[in-house]
Amino acid sequence: MGKETKQITKMGLDQLAVAKKGGEEKVIADWRKHNRLQGWMESLYRSQGGTEEFNCQPIKLTINDINSLEIAVRKADLPKTEGFFFGGDSYEWDMNYYANKDLEFIARAKEALADGWTVTYDCWW
């Protein structure tokens, strides 16, 4: 009998921030169903000229983007964002949890950018 391979598929919004430099790559943050961050990033994607569905479309983040995100997070001003795979409002679920994760990401992204790394955000749902 052959060996069976089982693939587990999660349904929903998964998000990842990656820092890259040379041939090296490291994950600096990940989120699950943080739809408010997704809405903020989709708005950024559109402002950068993105026209495709914002799914599996990595975007490059600059220090200005990170600083703008920090202001929005500190003001609890990420936009309410809905989608079939996005789950309930991430701020209603646990605003402090997501705000703390966002601030940790912001600190890591600032450090990576200062050290010459490129930082990207990607999502899939």
Salt bridges, closest charged atoms under 4 A:
ASP14 OD1 - LYS10 NZ 3.98
ASP14 OD1 - ARG32 NH1 2.91
GLU25 OE1 - LYS20 NZ 3.94
ASP30 OD1 - LYS101 NZ 3.74
GLU42 OE2 - ARG46 NH2 2.98
GLU70 OE2 - ARG74 NE 3.07
GLU70 OE1 - LYS110 NZ 2.50
ASP89 OD1 - ARG36 NE 2.67
GLU92 OE2 - LYS80 NZ 3.94
ASP102 OD2 - HIS34 NE2 2.87
